[in-house]
Amino acid sequence: MSSLIRSLTIGLLAMLVGAIAMADTTVESGGQVRIRGEIADKSFGDAETQRTFVAMRTRVNLTARVDDNATAFVQFQDTRTLGGYDQFSQPQSGTLYDGKNVDIHQAYVQMDKIWWDGFGARVGRFEFILGNQRAFGAVGWSNVGRAWEGGVFWYGKENFKVSAFNLKVLEVNDTRYNRDFDIIGLNLDWVKPDLELFGVYEYNADTTFYTAGINKLDRIDLGLYYRREHNQFDFTLNGIYQTGKQPVRVGTLIDTVNAELDIAAFMAAFEIGYSLEGESNARVAAGIDYASGDDNDSDSDFKAYNNLYYTGHKFRGYMDYFAGAEASKAYANAGLMDLMLRGRFDIAPGWTLKGDFHYFTAAADYRDPTDTTVLTTDIGMEFDFTMVTTSIAGVKWQAGISIFLPKDAFAGRVDPDPGLWLYDMVTINF
């Protein structure tokens, strides 16, 4: 480094430190340590497939507030399985190996007021949520969680807020052609009523493995989220319609035809709940979550709804059979209908018992892998039971057990065993 560059760097750093010192700045720290033990046997097979492990997530964050307007937020995160290997296939516990497992989960700057009241922005790496996380969610249950890189700009008043966002899924910087994956969108949020309307455009410009001019994804998502409370009732509605273009490859590896299908898919989810009066803090609810499927007919429409970036664990059973990609499964692209019942009540001060029931069927026929001459919509049923307590000072403790009773077609075998999952989790926030 030349003396001129070194002098300029030192000068800029000195100016920055001086500016921070002169500004009205407050700095706060916080974090979370969460440890969760799990016993899982989700394969439906007769062989011993049980997995037992303990996962730990540690988050430490710093928040700097400058002149009561600008915020810098940094959140470090370490995730690991106790006794597991690091990314270099080296054991970490009781060794001298450095796991190098700490990452930045969130790091952003936020300005609450940019010249005019109500106009603000957030830029960097951050968790991003729409509505109740049925389309975009942070997936807090995950040992990692979902964070995006990009920017959000908004203008809001007391009763409404309009937000525009640009999320970078992939930045390739290819010098030959555009291979980036961008998500841009607009969200309108009315406080009263509790209503959000949003439009999202997903554009994956990469043409790898496809004919030039056919992009990997060109999709528009138009959705709404609505919630209302009336007396002891509460209502929640989600709806999303998807349109655009979906690439498809048909044929063999030697003789392949590349084409595009028109997307025509939708999701609708509705839940109604009733809260009982009294100290039990009890609530019962029923709902339906329907995601359209593709029946593989001869038309050019692709009708299978894509669940986008939702928090699946929150909606479709705690065993997470439907939280990820099902591309390799027999029911891939068949969609899903979930009929749900749930309830909760306080059995004692600081102790809450919860129970959920899900009855799953496919939204469109798929071929039964146990008998390929049969088309079916069979999936199965799931029962989730959870106990939560805050009776230990400074600690949130919860434990649960879930059972999945699969149909033969979903399990891919005749007379399958039930799926079983148990967990025990302790969380301390500071």
Order of alpha helices (4+ residues) and beta strands (2+ residues): alpha-beta-beta-beta-beta-beta-beta-beta-beta-beta-beta-beta-beta-beta-beta-beta-beta-beta-beta-alpha-beta
